[in-house]
Amino acid sequence: MKGSIRIAGTVGESIVDGPGLRYTLFTQGCPHGCPGCHNPQTHDFSGGQLAELDALLRDMCRNPLIGGVTFSGGEPFCQPVPLYELAVELKKRGKHLMAYSGYTWEELLALPDPFVRRLLSQLDLLVDGRFVESARDIGLRFRGSANQRVLDVPRSLAAGAPVWDERYR
């Protein structure tokens, strides 16, 4: 797999960025600028570093105990082409895929880049919506504020509307 992606960093083993033991990729660049953001260092689109997709894929698959990969950020949907390419390879290897986005489901579907929908088609879960500091709730699973949703992506695509994954409501 050729190509690269601008990243802020990775976490090889995480239990807080989605269900089970996961690898988390933090993309670099975010247009949202949410006050109180957990990862403000990821906002600058020229920050971070370039990472080769082949090297990332090898790293993501190195530990056989890792059951899933989470695309976080920054804003993953600002780099949908390389993430889609990674996602296709990860799905071939049986990985559960999840992404965080400051965009809502509805906003994502309205974006003109066709790779946004292609990337969505590879995901199992999506946490959507901007972080809202006044709605912050540390008791929520896999999300930072009460306005955010944990969506079942295959069911949402089939329904043509956002569908909550009821395990995380």
matplotlib code that plots the C-alpha trace (Angstrom):
import matplotlib.pyplot as plt

x = [0.0, 1.5, 1.0, 1.2, -1.0, -0.3, -0.6, -0.3, 0.7, -0.5, -1.3, -0.5, -2.8, -5.9, -9.0, -10.5, -10.9, -13.5, -14.5, -11.8, -8.1, -7.4, -4.8, -5.5, -4.3, -4.5, -4.8, -3.3, -5.5, -8.9, -11.2, -13.5, -11.5, -13.9, -13.2, -11.9, -10.8, -8.9, -6.3, -5.7, -2.2, -3.8, -5.6, -2.7, -2.9, 0.8, 1.8, 2.5, 4.4, 3.9, 3.6, 3.8, 0.6, 2.5, 4.4, 1.2, -0.6, 2.3, 2.3, -1.4, -1.3, 1.9, 0.1, -2.3, -4.3, -5.5, -9.0, -9.8, -8.4, -9.8, -9.2, -9.2, -7.8, -7.7, -10.5, -10.1, -12.5, -10.2, -8.0, -10.5, -8.5, -5.5, -7.8, -10.1, -7.1, -6.0, -9.5, -9.9, -6.7, -7.7, -11.1, -9.4, -7.6, -10.8, -10.3, -13.2, -13.1, -14.2, -13.7, -14.3, -15.5, -16.4, -18.8, -22.3, -23.5, -25.6, -22.7, -20.4, -23.0, -23.2, -19.4, -18.6, -15.6, -16.8, -14.1, -16.0, -18.8, -16.3, -14.5, -17.9, -18.7, -15.7, -16.5, -18.4, -18.8, -18.7, -18.7, -20.1, -20.4, -18.3, -17.1, -19.3, -17.6, -20.9, -22.2, -19.0, -19.7, -16.9, -19.4, -20.2, -18.5, -16.3, -17.5, -16.7, -19.9, -23.6, -24.4, -22.1, -23.6, -22.1, -23.5, -23.8, -22.4, -23.7, -27.2, -27.0, -26.0, -28.8, -31.4, -30.3, -30.3, -28.2, -28.8, -27.4, -25.5, -27.7, -24.8, -23.3, -26.4]
y = [0.0, 3.3, 6.7, 8.6, 10.4, 13.3, 12.1, 13.5, 10.1, 6.6, 4.6, 0.9, -0.4, 1.5, 0.5, 4.0, 4.7, 2.1, -1.4, -4.0, -3.6, -1.2, 0.6, 4.4, 6.6, 10.3, 12.3, 15.8, 18.7, 19.8, 22.6, 22.6, 24.2, 23.0, 24.9, 22.4, 19.9, 16.9, 17.0, 20.7, 19.9, 18.1, 21.2, 22.6, 21.1, 21.5, 20.0, 16.4, 14.2, 12.2, 8.5, 5.9, 3.8, 0.5, 1.2, 2.1, -1.0, -3.2, -1.5, -1.8, -5.5, -6.3, -7.2, -10.2, -9.2, -5.9, -6.4, -3.0, 0.3, 3.7, 6.8, 9.9, 13.3, 16.0, 15.3, 12.0, 12.9, 15.7, 12.8, 10.3, 8.8, 7.4, 6.3, 4.5, 2.7, 1.7, 0.7, -1.7, -3.5, -3.6, -5.0, -7.8, -8.6, -8.8, -5.6, -3.7, -0.1, 3.0, 6.8, 10.0, 13.0, 16.6, 16.4, 15.0, 12.1, 14.5, 16.9, 14.0, 12.8, 16.4, 16.7, 16.6, 14.2, 10.7, 9.1, 10.3, 7.9, 5.2, 5.5, 5.4, 2.2, 0.5, 1.6, -0.3, 2.6, 6.4, 8.9, 12.0, 15.7, 18.4, 18.3, 20.8, 21.8, 22.7, 19.1, 17.4, 14.2, 11.9, 9.1, 8.5, 5.6, 6.6, 10.1, 13.4, 15.3, 14.4, 15.8, 13.3, 10.0, 6.5, 5.3, 1.8, 2.7, -0.3, 0.1, 3.9, 3.4, 0.9, 3.1, 6.3, 7.9, 7.9, 4.8, 4.7, 1.7, 1.1, -0.4, 3.1, 5.4]
z = [0.0, -1.1, 0.3, 3.6, 6.1, 8.4, 12.0, 15.5, 16.9, 17.8, 20.9, 20.4, 23.1, 24.3, 26.2, 26.3, 22.5, 21.8, 22.7, 23.5, 23.1, 20.3, 18.3, 18.1, 15.3, 15.9, 12.7, 12.4, 11.4, 12.6, 11.4, 14.4, 17.2, 20.0, 23.3, 25.8, 23.2, 24.6, 21.7, 20.8, 19.6, 16.7, 15.3, 13.1, 9.6, 9.1, 12.5, 13.4, 11.0, 7.8, 8.3, 5.5, 5.3, 4.9, 8.1, 10.0, 8.8, 10.0, 13.3, 13.7, 13.0, 15.0, 18.3, 17.7, 20.8, 19.2, 18.0, 16.6, 15.4, 16.2, 13.9, 16.2, 15.8, 14.8, 12.4, 10.6, 7.8, 6.6, 5.3, 4.1, 1.2, 3.2, 6.1, 3.6, 2.2, 5.7, 6.6, 3.7, 4.6, 8.3, 7.5, 5.4, 8.6, 10.7, 12.7, 14.3, 13.1, 14.8, 14.2, 16.1, 14.2, 15.1, 12.2, 12.8, 10.7, 8.7, 8.1, 7.0, 4.4, 3.0, 2.5, -1.3, -1.1, -2.1, 0.1, 3.2, 2.4, 1.4, 4.7, 6.5, 4.7, 6.4, 9.9, 12.6, 15.0, 14.7, 17.6, 15.9, 16.9, 18.2, 21.8, 23.8, 27.1, 28.8, 28.0, 29.2, 31.1, 32.2, 32.9, 29.2, 27.4, 24.5, 24.2, 26.0, 25.9, 26.0, 22.6, 20.9, 19.6, 19.2, 16.0, 14.5, 11.0, 9.0, 10.4, 9.9, 6.2, 5.7, 7.3, 5.6, 9.0, 12.2, 14.4, 17.9, 19.1, 22.1, 24.2, 24.5, 24.8]

ax = plt.figure().add_subplot(projection="3d")
ax.plot(x, y, z, "-o")
ax.set_aspect("equal")
plt.show()
